Amino acid sequence: MVTGAVITRRGAAATLTVLAIAAASAFTAAPAQAADGRVGVRETVCAESLAVRTQPLGAWMGVLHYPQTFLVERVEGSWVYGFAYGDINRRGWVQNGWFCG
């Protein structure tokens, strides 16, 4: 009888530990879904690396990384033009759809 009670307690303790870990993970930052940029908004880059170009499909001038930001000034199809804050600090083009939503 005592052995059964100890096993039950261990099982309950293990269950509580798993529940505590699950609850803690629910409050940690989860990766956000990528979204399109909005004109006039300084968006946070959600991509691991996002190339900044002189023109859409033009020469590469640098890379933005999460959580650097990009001020969207214009949207043209699948590309956005604006100011790249962070390591670049210049105006350029990035592919749309890589901002935190």
C-alpha positions as a Markdown table, in Angstrom:
| # | Residue | x | y | z |
|---|---|---|---|---|
| 1 | Met | 0.0 | 0.0 | 0.0 |
| 2 | Val | 2.7 | 2.5 | 1.0 |
| 3 | Thr | 4.6 | 1.6 | -2.2 |
| 4 | Gly | 1.5 | 2.4 | -4.3 |
| 5 | Ala | 1.1 | 5.8 | -2.6 |
| 6 | Val | 4.8 | 6.7 | -3.2 |
| 7 | Ile | 4.4 | 5.8 | -6.9 |
| 8 | Thr | 1.2 | 7.9 | -7.1 |
| 9 | Arg | 3.0 | 10.8 | -5.5 |
| 10 | Arg | 5.9 | 10.5 | -7.9 |
| 11 | Gly | 3.5 | 10.4 | -10.8 |
| 12 | Ala | 1.7 | 13.5 | -9.5 |
| 13 | Ala | 5.0 | 15.3 | -8.9 |
| 14 | Ala | 6.1 | 14.5 | -12.5 |
| 15 | Thr | 2.8 | 15.6 | -13.8 |
| 16 | Leu | 3.0 | 18.9 | -11.9 |
| 17 | Thr | 6.6 | 19.4 | -13.2 |
| 18 | Val | 5.4 | 18.9 | -16.8 |
| 19 | Leu | 2.5 | 21.2 | -16.3 |
| 20 | Ala | 4.8 | 23.9 | -14.8 |
| 21 | Ile | 7.2 | 23.7 | -17.7 |
| 22 | Ala | 4.3 | 23.9 | -20.2 |
| 23 | Ala | 2.9 | 26.9 | -18.4 |
| 24 | Ala | 6.3 | 28.7 | -18.4 |
| 25 | Ser | 6.7 | 28.0 | -22.1 |
| 26 | Ala | 3.3 | 29.6 | -22.8 |
| 27 | Phe | 4.6 | 32.9 | -21.5 |
| 28 | Thr | 7.9 | 32.9 | -23.4 |
| 29 | Ala | 8.2 | 34.8 | -26.6 |
| 30 | Ala | 7.1 | 32.7 | -29.5 |
| 31 | Pro | 8.3 | 33.5 | -33.0 |
| 32 | Ala | 5.8 | 35.9 | -34.6 |
| 33 | Gln | 4.2 | 35.3 | -37.9 |
| 34 | Ala | 5.8 | 37.2 | -40.8 |
| 35 | Ala | 3.6 | 40.0 | -42.3 |
| 36 | Asp | 3.7 | 42.6 | -45.0 |
| 37 | Gly | 5.0 | 46.1 | -44.3 |
| 38 | Arg | 2.7 | 49.1 | -43.8 |
| 39 | Val | 3.5 | 52.5 | -45.3 |
| 40 | Gly | 4.5 | 54.9 | -42.5 |
| 41 | Val | 5.2 | 52.2 | -40.0 |
| 42 | Arg | 8.7 | 51.3 | -38.6 |
| 43 | Glu | 8.4 | 47.6 | -38.8 |
| 44 | Thr | 10.5 | 45.0 | -36.9 |
| 45 | Val | 12.3 | 42.5 | -39.1 |
| 46 | Cys | 11.3 | 38.9 | -38.2 |
| 47 | Ala | 13.7 | 37.3 | -40.7 |
| 48 | Glu | 17.0 | 35.8 | -39.5 |
| 49 | Ser | 18.5 | 37.8 | -42.4 |
| 50 | Leu | 16.8 | 40.2 | -44.8 |
| 51 | Ala | 18.9 | 41.6 | -47.7 |
| 52 | Val | 18.6 | 45.4 | -48.3 |
| 53 | Arg | 19.1 | 46.3 | -52.0 |
| 54 | Thr | 19.7 | 49.4 | -54.1 |
| 55 | Gln | 16.6 | 48.5 | -56.2 |
| 56 | Pro | 14.2 | 45.5 | -56.3 |
| 57 | Leu | 16.5 | 42.6 | -57.5 |
| 58 | Gly | 19.3 | 45.2 | -57.6 |
| 59 | Ala | 22.7 | 45.3 | -56.0 |
| 60 | Trp | 22.9 | 44.1 | -52.4 |
| 61 | Met | 24.0 | 46.7 | -49.9 |
| 62 | Gly | 23.6 | 45.0 | -46.5 |
| 63 | Val | 21.5 | 42.7 | -44.3 |
| 64 | Leu | 19.0 | 43.4 | -41.6 |
| 65 | His | 18.5 | 40.8 | -38.8 |
| 66 | Tyr | 15.8 | 40.3 | -36.2 |
| 67 | Pro | 15.0 | 42.6 | -34.3 |
| 68 | Gln | 16.3 | 45.5 | -36.4 |
| 69 | Thr | 13.8 | 47.8 | -38.0 |
| 70 | Phe | 12.7 | 49.2 | -41.3 |
| 71 | Leu | 10.6 | 52.3 | -41.9 |
| 72 | Val | 8.3 | 51.5 | -44.8 |
| 73 | Glu | 7.9 | 54.5 | -47.1 |
| 74 | Arg | 6.6 | 52.8 | -50.3 |
| 75 | Val | 5.2 | 49.4 | -51.3 |
| 76 | Glu | 5.6 | 48.1 | -54.9 |
| 77 | Gly | 4.4 | 44.6 | -55.5 |
| 78 | Ser | 6.4 | 42.2 | -53.4 |
| 79 | Trp | 9.1 | 44.9 | -52.5 |
| 80 | Val | 9.1 | 47.8 | -50.0 |
| 81 | Tyr | 11.3 | 50.9 | -50.0 |
| 82 | Gly | 12.3 | 52.7 | -46.9 |
| 83 | Phe | 15.0 | 53.4 | -44.3 |
| 84 | Ala | 16.9 | 50.4 | -42.9 |
| 85 | Tyr | 17.8 | 51.0 | -39.2 |
| 86 | Gly | 20.5 | 48.9 | -37.5 |
| 87 | Asp | 23.7 | 48.0 | -39.2 |
| 88 | Ile | 22.9 | 49.7 | -42.5 |
| 89 | Asn | 21.2 | 53.1 | -41.7 |
| 90 | Arg | 20.4 | 53.8 | -45.3 |
| 91 | Arg | 17.4 | 53.8 | -47.6 |
| 92 | Gly | 16.9 | 50.8 | -49.8 |
| 93 | Trp | 14.6 | 48.0 | -50.9 |
| 94 | Val | 13.7 | 44.8 | -49.1 |
| 95 | Gln | 11.4 | 41.9 | -50.0 |
| 96 | Asn | 8.0 | 42.4 | -48.4 |
| 97 | Gly | 6.5 | 39.9 | -46.0 |
| 98 | Trp | 9.4 | 39.5 | -43.6 |
| 99 | Phe | 8.1 | 41.8 | -40.8 |
| 100 | Cys | 6.7 | 40.8 | -37.4 |
| 101 | Gly | 3.0 | 40.9 | -37.6 |
